[in-house]
Amino acid sequence: MVRPILYSHDASPPCRGVLLAIEALGLDVEIRIINLLQDEQLDEKFQK
């Protein structure tokens, strides 16, 4: 099974909730931190 990826930002309340759920359920998820203030979400790798 492919390991899910969560793209997250520390200041994002929805991401914090998802992180809490991941921890509570003991899920194996890859977490990638992106900096929205530096527009990292506009990078080519997100343009798929």
mmCIF file as Biopython writes it, N, C-alpha, C and O atoms, coordinates in Angstrom:
data_model
#
loop_
_atom_site.group_PDB
_atom_site.id
_atom_site.type_symbol
_atom_site.label_atom_id
_atom_site.label_alt_id
_atom_site.label_comp_id
_atom_site.label_asym_id
_atom_site.label_entity_id
_atom_site.label_seq_id
_atom_site.pdbx_PDB_ins_code
_atom_site.Cartn_x
_atom_site.Cartn_y
_atom_site.Cartn_z
_atom_site.occupancy
_atom_site.B_iso_or_equiv
_atom_site.auth_seq_id
_atom_site.auth_asym_id
_atom_site.pdbx_PDB_model_num
ATOM 1   N N  . MET A ? 1  ? 0.843  -1.184 0.000   1.0 0.0 1  A 1 
ATOM 2   C CA . MET A ? 1  ? 0.000  0.000  0.000   1.0 0.0 1  A 1 
ATOM 3   C C  . MET A ? 1  ? 0.886  1.245  0.000   1.0 0.0 1  A 1 
ATOM 4   O O  . MET A ? 1  ? 1.898  1.304  0.699   1.0 0.0 1  A 1 
ATOM 5   N N  . VAL A ? 2  ? 0.495  2.216  -0.780  1.0 0.0 2  A 1 
ATOM 6   C CA . VAL A ? 2  ? 1.242  3.465  -0.874  1.0 0.0 2  A 1 
ATOM 7   C C  . VAL A ? 2  ? 0.980  4.296  0.385   1.0 0.0 2  A 1 
ATOM 8   O O  . VAL A ? 2  ? -0.157 4.427  0.838   1.0 0.0 2  A 1 
ATOM 9   N N  . ARG A ? 3  ? 2.051  4.847  0.928   1.0 0.0 3  A 1 
ATOM 10  C CA . ARG A ? 3  ? 1.945  5.673  2.131   1.0 0.0 3  A 1 
ATOM 11  C C  . ARG A ? 3  ? 1.387  7.046  1.753   1.0 0.0 3  A 1 
ATOM 12  O O  . ARG A ? 3  ? 1.949  7.715  0.887   1.0 0.0 3  A 1 
ATOM 13  N N  . PRO A ? 4  ? 0.289  7.479  2.386   1.0 0.0 4  A 1 
ATOM 14  C CA . PRO A ? 4  ? -0.283 8.789  2.068   1.0 0.0 4  A 1 
ATOM 15  C C  . PRO A ? 4  ? 0.668  9.926  2.436   1.0 0.0 4  A 1 
ATOM 16  O O  . PRO A ? 4  ? 1.499  9.799  3.336   1.0 0.0 4  A 1 
ATOM 17  N N  . ILE A ? 5  ? 0.524  11.033 1.721   1.0 0.0 5  A 1 
ATOM 18  C CA . ILE A ? 5  ? 1.341  12.221 1.971   1.0 0.0 5  A 1 
ATOM 19  C C  . ILE A ? 5  ? 0.418  13.356 2.400   1.0 0.0 5  A 1 
ATOM 20  O O  . ILE A ? 5  ? -0.587 13.633 1.745   1.0 0.0 5  A 1 
ATOM 21  N N  . LEU A ? 6  ? 0.768  14.008 3.507   1.0 0.0 6  A 1 
ATOM 22  C CA . LEU A ? 6  ? 0.044  15.194 3.956   1.0 0.0 6  A 1 
ATOM 23  C C  . LEU A ? 6  ? 0.955  16.395 3.755   1.0 0.0 6  A 1 
ATOM 24  O O  . LEU A ? 6  ? 2.032  16.479 4.346   1.0 0.0 6  A 1 
ATOM 25  N N  . TYR A ? 7  ? 0.511  17.326 2.914   1.0 0.0 7  A 1 
ATOM 26  C CA . TYR A ? 7  ? 1.228  18.587 2.741   1.0 0.0 7  A 1 
ATOM 27  C C  . TYR A ? 7  ? 0.646  19.546 3.765   1.0 0.0 7  A 1 
ATOM 28  O O  . TYR A ? 7  ? -0.554 19.821 3.755   1.0 0.0 7  A 1 
ATOM 29  N N  . SER A ? 8  ? 1.490  20.052 4.644   1.0 0.0 8  A 1 
ATOM 30  C CA . SER A ? 8  ? 1.003  20.788 5.801   1.0 0.0 8  A 1 
ATOM 31  C C  . SER A ? 8  ? 1.757  22.094 6.000   1.0 0.0 8  A 1 
ATOM 32  O O  . SER A ? 8  ? 2.874  22.276 5.516   1.0 0.0 8  A 1 
ATOM 33  N N  . HIS A ? 9  ? 1.111  22.991 6.724   1.0 0.0 9  A 1 
ATOM 34  C CA . HIS A ? 9  ? 1.741  24.234 7.181   1.0 0.0 9  A 1 
ATOM 35  C C  . HIS A ? 9  ? 1.425  24.354 8.663   1.0 0.0 9  A 1 
ATOM 36  O O  . HIS A ? 9  ? 0.289  24.128 9.078   1.0 0.0 9  A 1 
ATOM 37  N N  . ASP A ? 10 ? 2.422  24.708 9.460   1.0 0.0 10 A 1 
ATOM 38  C CA . ASP A ? 10 ? 2.262  24.737 10.912  1.0 0.0 10 A 1 
ATOM 39  C C  . ASP A ? 10 ? 1.144  25.660 11.388  1.0 0.0 10 A 1 
ATOM 40  O O  . ASP A ? 10 ? 0.524  25.389 12.416  1.0 0.0 10 A 1 
ATOM 41  N N  . ALA A ? 11 ? 0.876  26.731 10.670  1.0 0.0 11 A 1 
ATOM 42  C CA . ALA A ? 11 ? -0.131 27.700 11.104  1.0 0.0 11 A 1 
ATOM 43  C C  . ALA A ? 11 ? -1.537 27.376 10.605  1.0 0.0 11 A 1 
ATOM 44  O O  . ALA A ? 11 ? -2.467 28.142 10.857  1.0 0.0 11 A 1 
ATOM 45  N N  . SER A ? 12 ? -1.705 26.267 9.909   1.0 0.0 12 A 1 
ATOM 46  C CA . SER A ? 12 ? -3.001 25.920 9.334   1.0 0.0 12 A 1 
ATOM 47  C C  . SER A ? 12 ? -3.848 25.126 10.334  1.0 0.0 12 A 1 
ATOM 48  O O  . SER A ? 12 ? -3.507 23.988 10.657  1.0 0.0 12 A 1 
ATOM 49  N N  . PRO A ? 13 ? -4.952 25.711 10.829  1.0 0.0 13 A 1 
ATOM 50  C CA . PRO A ? 13 ? -5.808 24.972 11.763  1.0 0.0 13 A 1 
ATOM 51  C C  . PRO A ? 13 ? -6.340 23.649 11.192  1.0 0.0 13 A 1 
ATOM 52  O O  . PRO A ? 13 ? -6.362 22.654 11.916  1.0 0.0 13 A 1 
ATOM 53  N N  . PRO A ? 14 ? -6.773 23.598 9.914   1.0 0.0 14 A 1 
ATOM 54  C CA . PRO A ? 14 ? -7.226 22.306 9.392   1.0 0.0 14 A 1 
ATOM 55  C C  . PRO A ? 14 ? -6.119 21.245 9.398   1.0 0.0 14 A 1 
ATOM 56  O O  . PRO A ? 14 ? -6.376 20.079 9.695   1.0 0.0 14 A 1 
ATOM 57  N N  . CYS A ? 15 ? -4.907 21.648 9.073   1.0 0.0 15 A 1 
ATOM 58  C CA . CYS A ? 15 ? -3.790 20.695 9.088   1.0 0.0 15 A 1 
ATOM 59  C C  . CYS A ? 15 ? -3.498 20.220 10.501  1.0 0.0 15 A 1 
ATOM 60  O O  . CYS A ? 15 ? -3.166 19.053 10.704  1.0 0.0 15 A 1 
ATOM 61  N N  . ARG A ? 16 ? -3.618 21.107 11.479  1.0 0.0 16 A 1 
ATOM 62  C CA . ARG A ? 16 ? -3.382 20.713 12.875  1.0 0.0 16 A 1 
ATOM 63  C C  . ARG A ? 16 ? -4.400 19.658 13.295  1.0 0.0 16 A 1 
ATOM 64  O O  . ARG A ? 16 ? -4.051 18.701 13.987  1.0 0.0 16 A 1 
ATOM 65  N N  . GLY A ? 17 ? -5.657 19.825 12.880  1.0 0.0 17 A 1 
ATOM 66  C CA . GLY A ? 17 ? -6.685 18.835 13.194  1.0 0.0 17 A 1 
ATOM 67  C C  . GLY A ? 17 ? -6.390 17.490 12.557  1.0 0.0 17 A 1 
ATOM 68  O O  . GLY A ? 17 ? -6.553 16.446 13.188  1.0 0.0 17 A 1 
ATOM 69  N N  . VAL A ? 18 ? -5.958 17.519 11.310  1.0 0.0 18 A 1 
ATOM 70  C CA . VAL A ? 18 ? -5.610 16.277 10.610  1.0 0.0 18 A 1 
ATOM 71  C C  . VAL A ? 18 ? -4.421 15.606 11.285  1.0 0.0 18 A 1 
ATOM 72  O O  . VAL A ? 18 ? -4.405 14.384 11.436  1.0 0.0 18 A 1 
ATOM 73  N N  . LEU A ? 19 ? -3.428 16.389 11.692  1.0 0.0 19 A 1 
ATOM 74  C CA . LEU A ? 19 ? -2.266 15.825 12.383  1.0 0.0 19 A 1 
ATOM 75  C C  . LEU A ? 19 ? -2.671 15.171 13.703  1.0 0.0 19 A 1 
ATOM 76  O O  . LEU A ? 19 ? -2.143 14.117 14.059  1.0 0.0 19 A 1 
ATOM 77  N N  . LEU A ? 20 ? -3.601 15.787 14.428  1.0 0.0 20 A 1 
ATOM 78  C CA . LEU A ? 20 ? -4.093 15.191 15.672  1.0 0.0 20 A 1 
ATOM 79  C C  . LEU A ? 20 ? -4.804 13.870 15.398  1.0 0.0 20 A 1 
ATOM 80  O O  . LEU A ? 20 ? -4.620 12.902 16.136  1.0 0.0 20 A 1 
ATOM 81  N N  . ALA A ? 21 ? -5.613 13.825 14.344  1.0 0.0 21 A 1 
ATOM 82  C CA . ALA A ? 21 ? -6.314 12.589 13.992  1.0 0.0 21 A 1 
ATOM 83  C C  . ALA A ? 21 ? -5.331 11.500 13.579  1.0 0.0 21 A 1 
ATOM 84  O O  . ALA A ? 21 ? -5.494 10.342 13.961  1.0 0.0 21 A 1 
ATOM 85  N N  . ILE A ? 22 ? -4.321 11.859 12.810  1.0 0.0 22 A 1 
ATOM 86  C CA . ILE A ? 22 ? -3.299 10.897 12.391  1.0 0.0 22 A 1 
ATOM 87  C C  . ILE A ? 22 ? -2.615 10.298 13.609  1.0 0.0 22 A 1 
ATOM 88  O O  . ILE A ? 22 ? -2.417 9.086  13.689  1.0 0.0 22 A 1 
ATOM 89  N N  . GLU A ? 23 ? -2.257 11.159 14.555  1.0 0.0 23 A 1 
ATOM 90  C CA . GLU A ? 23 ? -1.587 10.685 15.768  1.0 0.0 23 A 1 
ATOM 91  C C  . GLU A ? 23 ? -2.513 9.803  16.602  1.0 0.0 23 A 1 
ATOM 92  O O  . GLU A ? 23 ? -2.091 8.754  17.089  1.0 0.0 23 A 1 
ATOM 93  N N  . ALA A ? 24 ? -3.769 10.215 16.773  1.0 0.0 24 A 1 
ATOM 94  C CA . ALA A ? 24 ? -4.719 9.453  17.586  1.0 0.0 24 A 1 
ATOM 95  C C  . ALA A ? 24 ? -5.002 8.077  16.992  1.0 0.0 24 A 1 
ATOM 96  O O  . ALA A ? 24 ? -5.186 7.105  17.725  1.0 0.0 24 A 1 
ATOM 97  N N  . LEU A ? 25 ? -5.036 7.999  15.662  1.0 0.0 25 A 1 
ATOM 98  C CA . LEU A ? 25 ? -5.330 6.731  14.990  1.0 0.0 25 A 1 
ATOM 99  C C  . LEU A ? 25 ? -4.089 5.893  14.733  1.0 0.0 25 A 1 
ATOM 100 O O  . LEU A ? 25 ? -4.187 4.736  14.325  1.0 0.0 25 A 1 
ATOM 101 N N  . GLY A ? 26 ? -2.923 6.477  14.970  1.0 0.0 26 A 1 
ATOM 102 C CA . GLY A ? 26 ? -1.675 5.747  14.762  1.0 0.0 26 A 1 
ATOM 103 C C  . GLY A ? 26 ? -1.401 5.433  13.305  1.0 0.0 26 A 1 
ATOM 104 O O  . GLY A ? 26 ? -0.854 4.378  12.984  1.0 0.0 26 A 1 
ATOM 105 N N  . LEU A ? 27 ? -1.776 6.344  12.423  1.0 0.0 27 A 1 
ATOM 106 C CA . LEU A ? 27 ? -1.596 6.126  10.987  1.0 0.0 27 A 1 
ATOM 107 C C  . LEU A ? 27 ? -0.161 6.406  10.559  1.0 0.0 27 A 1 
ATOM 108 O O  . LEU A ? 27 ? 0.536  7.223  11.161  1.0 0.0 27 A 1 
ATOM 109 N N  . ASP A ? 28 ? 0.265  5.713  9.511   1.0 0.0 28 A 1 
ATOM 110 C CA . ASP A ? 28 ? 1.595  5.911  8.945   1.0 0.0 28 A 1 
ATOM 111 C C  . ASP A ? 28 ? 1.460  6.839  7.741   1.0 0.0 28 A 1 
ATOM 112 O O  . ASP A ? 28 ? 1.101  6.403  6.647   1.0 0.0 28 A 1 
ATOM 113 N N  . VAL A ? 29 ? 1.749  8.111  7.950   1.0 0.0 29 A 1 
ATOM 114 C CA . VAL A ? 29 ? 1.574  9.131  6.926   1.0 0.0 29 A 1 
ATOM 115 C C  . VAL A ? 29 ? 2.868  9.924  6.795   1.0 0.0 29 A 1 
ATOM 116 O O  . VAL A ? 29 ? 3.484  10.297 7.793   1.0 0.0 29 A 1 
ATOM 117 N N  . GLU A ? 30 ? 3.271  10.176 5.555   1.0 0.0 30 A 1 
ATOM 118 C CA . GLU A ? 30 ? 4.426  11.041 5.317   1.0 0.0 30 A 1 
ATOM 119 C C  . GLU A ? 30 ? 3.954  12.488 5.386   1.0 0.0 30 A 1 
ATOM 120 O O  . GLU A ? 30 ? 2.990  12.864 4.718   1.0 0.0 30 A 1 
ATOM 121 N N  . ILE A ? 31 ? 4.629  13.294 6.189   1.0 0.0 31 A 1 
ATOM 122 C CA . ILE A ? 31 ? 4.238  14.689 6.365   1.0 0.0 31 A 1 
ATOM 123 C C  . ILE A ? 31 ? 5.291  15.576 5.717   1.0 0.0 31 A 1 
ATOM 124 O O  . ILE A ? 31 ? 6.475  15.507 6.047   1.0 0.0 31 A 1 
ATOM 125 N N  . ARG A ? 32 ? 4.840  16.401 4.797   1.0 0.0 32 A 1 
ATOM 126 C CA . ARG A ? 32 ? 5.735  17.342 4.120   1.0 0.0 32 A 1 
ATOM 127 C C  . ARG A ? 32 ? 5.289  18.755 4.473   1.0 0.0 32 A 1 
ATOM 128 O O  . ARG A ? 32 ? 4.164  19.160 4.182   1.0 0.0 32 A 1 
ATOM 129 N N  . ILE A ? 33 ? 6.181  19.485 5.096   1.0 0.0 33 A 1 
ATOM 130 C CA . ILE A ? 33 ? 5.886  20.858 5.501   1.0 0.0 33 A 1 
ATOM 131 C C  . ILE A ? 33 ? 6.166  21.799 4.327   1.0 0.0 33 A 1 
ATOM 132 O O  . ILE A ? 33 ? 7.239  21.757 3.725   1.0 0.0 33 A 1 
ATOM 133 N N  . ILE A ? 34 ? 5.191  22.640 4.014   1.0 0.0 34 A 1 
ATOM 134 C CA . ILE A ? 34 ? 5.388  23.646 2.975   1.0 0.0 34 A 1 
ATOM 135 C C  . ILE A ? 34 ? 5.205  25.029 3.600   1.0 0.0 34 A 1 
ATOM 136 O O  . ILE A ? 34 ? 4.439  25.197 4.549   1.0 0.0 34 A 1 
ATOM 137 N N  . ASN A ? 35 ? 5.910  26.000 3.062   1.0 0.0 35 A 1 
ATOM 138 C CA . ASN A ? 35 ? 5.830  27.364 3.561   1.0 0.0 35 A 1 
ATOM 139 C C  . ASN A ? 35 ? 4.951  28.177 2.617   1.0 0.0 35 A 1 
ATOM 140 O O  . ASN A ? 35 ? 5.383  28.577 1.536   1.0 0.0 35 A 1 
ATOM 141 N N  . LEU A ? 36 ? 3.722  28.414 3.036   1.0 0.0 36 A 1 
ATOM 142 C CA . LEU A ? 36 ? 2.788  29.165 2.202   1.0 0.0 36 A 1 
ATOM 143 C C  . LEU A ? 36 ? 3.185  30.631 2.064   1.0 0.0 36 A 1 
ATOM 144 O O  . LEU A ? 36 ? 2.840  31.283 1.079   1.0 0.0 36 A 1 
ATOM 145 N N  . LEU A ? 37 ? 3.905  31.142 3.045   1.0 0.0 37 A 1 
ATOM 146 C CA . LEU A ? 37 ? 4.323  32.546 2.987   1.0 0.0 37 A 1 
ATOM 147 C C  . LEU A ? 37 ? 5.388  32.784 1.921   1.0 0.0 37 A 1 
ATOM 148 O O  . LEU A ? 37 ? 5.570  33.912 1.463   1.0 0.0 37 A 1 
ATOM 149 N N  . GLN A ? 38 ? 6.092  31.723 1.525   1.0 0.0 38 A 1 
ATOM 150 C CA . GLN A ? 38 ? 7.094  31.828 0.460   1.0 0.0 38 A 1 
ATOM 151 C C  . GLN A ? 38 ? 6.569  31.247 -0.851  1.0 0.0 38 A 1 
ATOM 152 O O  . GLN A ? 38 ? 7.340  31.010 -1.781  1.0 0.0 38 A 1 
ATOM 153 N N  . ASP A ? 39 ? 5.254  31.017 -0.924  1.0 0.0 39 A 1 
ATOM 154 C CA . ASP A ? 39 ? 4.583  30.510 -2.129  1.0 0.0 39 A 1 
ATOM 155 C C  . ASP A ? 39 ? 5.135  29.173 -2.615  1.0 0.0 39 A 1 
ATOM 156 O O  . ASP A ? 39 ? 5.172  28.917 -3.819  1.0 0.0 39 A 1 
ATOM 157 N N  . GLU A ? 40 ? 5.566  28.316 -1.682  1.0 0.0 40 A 1 
ATOM 158 C CA . GLU A ? 40 ? 6.072  27.001 -2.078  1.0 0.0 40 A 1 
ATOM 159 C C  . GLU A ? 40 ? 4.991  26.161 -2.761  1.0 0.0 40 A 1 
ATOM 160 O O  . GLU A ? 40 ? 5.313  25.259 -3.534  1.0 0.0 40 A 1 
ATOM 161 N N  . GLN A ? 41 ? 3.715  26.444 -2.487  1.0 0.0 41 A 1 
ATOM 162 C CA . GLN A ? 41 ? 2.630  25.692 -3.108  1.0 0.0 41 A 1 
ATOM 163 C C  . GLN A ? 41 ? 2.514  25.980 -4.602  1.0 0.0 41 A 1 
ATOM 164 O O  . GLN A ? 41 ? 1.814  25.264 -5.318  1.0 0.0 41 A 1 
ATOM 165 N N  . LEU A ? 42 ? 3.191  27.019 -5.073  1.0 0.0 42 A 1 
ATOM 166 C CA . LEU A ? 42 ? 3.166  27.370 -6.496  1.0 0.0 42 A 1 
ATOM 167 C C  . LEU A ? 42 ? 4.316  26.741 -7.275  1.0 0.0 42 A 1 
ATOM 168 O O  . LEU A ? 42 ? 4.462  26.977 -8.474  1.0 0.0 42 A 1 
ATOM 169 N N  . ASP A ? 43 ? 5.125  25.946 -6.596  1.0 0.0 43 A 1 
ATOM 170 C CA . ASP A ? 43 ? 6.257  25.273 -7.227  1.0 0.0 43 A 1 
ATOM 171 C C  . ASP A ? 43 ? 5.757  24.288 -8.292  1.0 0.0 43 A 1 
ATOM 172 O O  . ASP A ? 43 ? 4.618  23.825 -8.218  1.0 0.0 43 A 1 
ATOM 173 N N  . GLU A ? 44 ? 6.586  23.971 -9.264  1.0 0.0 44 A 1 
ATOM 174 C CA . GLU A ? 44 ? 6.206  23.068 -10.360 1.0 0.0 44 A 1 
ATOM 175 C C  . GLU A ? 44 ? 5.727  21.710 -9.875  1.0 0.0 44 A 1 
ATOM 176 O O  . GLU A ? 44 ? 4.836  21.125 -10.492 1.0 0.0 44 A 1 
ATOM 177 N N  . LYS A ? 45 ? 6.286  21.194 -8.797  1.0 0.0 45 A 1 
ATOM 178 C CA . LYS A ? 45 ? 5.905  19.860 -8.328  1.0 0.0 45 A 1 
ATOM 179 C C  . LYS A ? 45 ? 4.453  19.801 -7.852  1.0 0.0 45 A 1 
ATOM 180 O O  . LYS A ? 45 ? 3.905  18.709 -7.704  1.0 0.0 45 A 1 
ATOM 181 N N  . PHE A ? 46 ? 3.816  20.953 -7.610  1.0 0.0 46 A 1 
ATOM 182 C CA . PHE A ? 46 ? 2.416  20.996 -7.214  1.0 0.0 46 A 1 
ATOM 183 C C  . PHE A ? 46 ? 1.491  21.258 -8.401  1.0 0.0 46 A 1 
ATOM 184 O O  . PHE A ? 46 ? 0.274  21.311 -8.224  1.0 0.0 46 A 1 
ATOM 185 N N  . GLN A ? 47 ? 2.029  21.419 -9.582  1.0 0.0 47 A 1 
ATOM 186 C CA . GLN A ? 47 ? 1.247  21.781 -10.759 1.0 0.0 47 A 1 
ATOM 187 C C  . GLN A ? 47 ? 0.729  20.589 -11.546 1.0 0.0 47 A 1 
ATOM 188 O O  . GLN A ? 47 ? 0.252  20.756 -12.668 1.0 0.0 47 A 1 
ATOM 189 N N  . LYS A ? 48 ? 0.812  19.391 -10.984 1.0 0.0 48 A 1 
ATOM 190 C CA . LYS A ? 48 ? 0.352  18.188 -11.699 1.0 0.0 48 A 1 
ATOM 191 C C  . LYS A ? 48 ? -1.116 18.252 -12.008 1.0 0.0 48 A 1 
ATOM 192 O O  . LYS A ? 48 ? -1.663 17.325 -12.604 1.0 0.0 48 A 1 
#
